[in-house]
Structures are given as structure tokens and as C-alpha cells.
Amino acid sequence: MKKLYKQLKYSWHVMMHPIDGFYELQYLEKGSVLSATILIAAFLSCVIVNEKITNFVFNLNGLKDTSPIQLFVYCIVPLFIWVLSNYLVGAITNGQGSFKTIYITTAYALLPYICFSIPIAIVSNVLTDAEETIYGFLVFVVNAWVVIMLYLQVKEVQEYEIYESFKNIVLIIFTAILIIIFSVALYGIVLQSYSFLIEFLREVLAYD
């Protein structure tokens, strides 16, 4: 338990010093699959709470038309696709990151959102419609911070140069799109096959 506490505490160091942090996560085992999973669970919890408590002026729907399960799919599935795409692209471009390392470092890269999304949501409740720019700026800063963390994660974990990092991030995004298209197509095929099988069995049973 003490080791897990240190691993979770280390996420703050990663946020403040991402280059050193990602290196030590990869080679010095400062993090673990368990600590990363806890951080992802915290990220999902922050998304749900953020949707719930953000001032309705800035978030008209909130959780009204979105269930926690939908938020889970919207948040966790893209993260998994990012990890998988990152690993696949790294595997064919001589990247150094293992699937485990990419999973752990991706989770640690989410800390800016985990730390600041709920405080921003709370602050939104004392802002007026005229102060929407302030809220938008705060949200932009946190999201940009996460994007920068993910860029540094790709660069440091896969050991790319600056230009190579940008190029491979484009490849990662392209790979992610292909995975989504393939998954949707596979889902459609499975659904159609299931429907055909049910109709076939009904006809056979009716014939008998």
C-alpha cells in the first residue's frame, strides 16, 4: 500500500517535470498498472462530476441526456484506442515503448485534468454568462496541458526526435481512426450475422 501511495504521489512530479517523469516511469518503474488504473478511474470520476456540477450556463445538458455508462464509453474507449494505436505505431517505427509502459504513462499524462477540472467546474458556478471567456480559457489551458503531456509521452517513451514525434502522432491518430472504422464495421457484421442466424433458426424451427 505504501508503494502504491508513492506511485500515485509521483504523478504530481510527472505533471510538473514530464520529461524526467516519463523516463522514470519507463525505466525506473515509478508507476504500475494498478496506479495507472486508479488514475484512469479518477479521470472518469472527474468527467462525471464535472458534467454534474458545472454551471448550467456553460453546460446546458450536464448528465441530463448522458448516462455514466455513455461517459465511460466516451472516455475510456478513446484512451484504450490511443494506447493501442501508440503501441502499434511504435512497433513499426522502432519505438521503445511497451504496451504496459504506454498504458501507464498515458494515465499519468491525464493528471492536469484530474487535478483541475473539478475546481474549474466549481468556479463556473460563481461566473456569469458575461464571464464565459474566463471559463473557456481555464478549460482550454487544462485541455492544452493534457495534449502537451500526451505529446511528451509519445516523444519520451518512444524516444523520438521532435519532428519524428509530430509525424508519428499523426500516424497514431490515423491508426486510431482505422481502428474505429474497423470496429464499427465488425460490429455491423456481427449484428447482421446474429440477425441472420436468428431468422434462419426461426425458419428451420417453423419448418419442422
Order of alpha helices (4+ residues) and beta strands (2+ residues): alpha-alpha-alpha-alpha-alpha-alpha-alpha-alpha
